[in-house]
Amino acid sequence: MKTPAQSGVPADAALSQAIDRLWVRFLPEIRERVAILEAAAAAVSSGKLAAKRREAAQAAAHKLAGVLGTFSLTRGTVLARETEVTYSRESSPSPSAGKRLAAIAAELRAMIENRK
């Protein structure tokens, strides 16, 4: 196997291309995790967040926090961590928190869909 230098591709470009390939590979899972957060935020707003959905939202937020930083989406990591902390509390978030959680999910969705 040729190194980037041997193939005539600068190392930075090769790394960027590799990250872009990984992005394409993981994008369906990332979108699914955001959908989990969107559904959980809607449930919070309606006061009907089941424990199972809260746990799924916490897990999705945790995974997003880790992966988004890998793809240089630092703001996404910060938002995902905020969401993870909110869902990690023993009690469900209050319905008034639903608006913030929905805004975070919407920002994450836009960030993901607009990544170049």
C-alpha positions as CSV (number, residue, x, y, z in Angstrom):
1,M,0.0,0.0,0.0
2,K,1.3,3.4,-0.9
3,T,1.7,6.2,1.6
4,P,0.1,9.5,0.7
5,A,3.5,11.0,-0.2
6,Q,4.2,8.0,-2.6
7,S,0.8,8.4,-4.3
8,G,1.4,12.2,-4.9
9,V,-1.4,13.2,-2.4
10,P,-0.3,15.6,0.3
11,A,-0.8,14.1,3.8
12,D,-3.3,16.8,4.8
13,A,-5.4,16.1,1.8
14,A,-5.2,12.4,2.3
15,L,-6.4,12.8,5.9
16,S,-9.2,15.1,4.9
17,Q,-10.3,12.6,2.3
18,A,-10.2,9.8,4.8
19,I,-12.3,11.8,7.3
20,D,-14.8,12.6,4.6
21,R,-15.1,8.9,3.7
22,L,-15.7,8.1,7.4
23,W,-18.3,10.9,7.6
24,V,-20.3,9.3,4.7
25,R,-20.0,5.9,6.3
26,F,-21.3,7.1,9.7
27,L,-23.8,9.7,8.6
28,P,-26.8,7.4,8.7
29,E,-26.1,6.5,12.4
30,I,-25.5,10.2,13.2
31,R,-28.8,11.1,11.6
32,E,-30.5,8.3,13.6
33,R,-29.1,9.6,16.8
34,V,-30.3,13.1,16.1
35,A,-33.8,11.7,15.3
36,I,-33.7,10.0,18.8
37,L,-33.0,13.4,20.3
38,E,-35.8,15.1,18.3
39,A,-38.3,12.5,19.4
40,A,-37.2,12.7,23.0
41,A,-37.5,16.5,23.0
42,A,-41.0,16.3,21.6
43,A,-41.9,13.8,24.4
44,V,-40.4,16.2,27.0
45,S,-42.5,19.1,25.7
46,S,-45.6,17.0,25.9
47,G,-44.7,15.8,29.4
48,K,-44.7,12.2,28.2
49,L,-41.0,11.2,28.3
50,A,-40.8,7.5,29.2
51,A,-37.7,6.2,31.0
52,K,-36.7,4.1,28.0
53,R,-36.8,7.1,25.7
54,R,-34.8,9.2,28.1
55,E,-32.1,6.5,28.4
56,A,-32.0,6.2,24.6
57,A,-31.7,10.0,24.3
58,Q,-28.9,10.1,26.9
59,A,-27.0,7.3,25.0
60,A,-27.5,9.0,21.6
61,A,-26.3,12.3,23.0
62,H,-23.2,10.6,24.5
63,K,-22.3,9.0,21.2
64,L,-22.9,12.2,19.3
65,A,-20.7,14.1,21.7
66,G,-17.8,11.8,20.9
67,V,-18.2,11.5,17.2
68,L,-18.9,15.1,16.3
69,G,-15.6,16.3,17.6
70,T,-13.9,13.7,15.4
71,F,-15.4,15.5,12.4
72,S,-14.4,19.0,13.7
73,L,-17.9,19.8,14.8
74,T,-16.9,21.1,18.2
75,R,-20.1,23.1,18.7
76,G,-22.0,19.9,18.1
77,T,-20.0,18.1,20.8
78,V,-20.8,20.9,23.3
79,L,-24.5,20.7,22.5
80,A,-24.6,17.0,22.6
81,R,-22.9,17.0,26.1
82,E,-25.5,19.5,27.3
83,T,-28.2,17.2,26.1
84,E,-26.5,14.2,27.7
85,V,-26.3,15.9,31.0
86,T,-30.0,16.9,30.9
87,Y,-31.1,13.4,30.1
88,S,-28.7,11.8,32.7
89,R,-30.5,13.2,35.7
90,E,-32.6,10.8,37.6
91,S,-35.8,12.7,37.0
92,S,-37.1,13.5,33.5
93,P,-36.6,17.0,32.3
94,S,-39.5,19.4,32.8
95,P,-41.8,20.2,29.9
96,S,-40.3,23.7,29.9
97,A,-36.9,22.1,29.0
98,G,-38.4,20.6,25.9
99,K,-38.0,23.9,24.0
100,R,-34.3,24.0,24.7
101,L,-33.8,20.3,23.9
102,A,-35.7,20.8,20.6
103,A,-33.6,23.8,19.7
104,I,-30.4,21.8,20.4
105,A,-31.7,18.9,18.3
106,A,-32.6,21.3,15.4
107,E,-29.1,22.9,15.6
108,L,-27.5,19.5,15.5
109,R,-29.6,18.4,12.6
110,A,-28.7,21.6,10.6
111,M,-25.0,21.3,11.5
112,I,-24.9,17.7,10.3
113,E,-26.8,18.3,7.1
114,N,-24.6,21.3,6.3
115,R,-21.3,19.7,6.9
116,K,-19.1,20.0,3.8
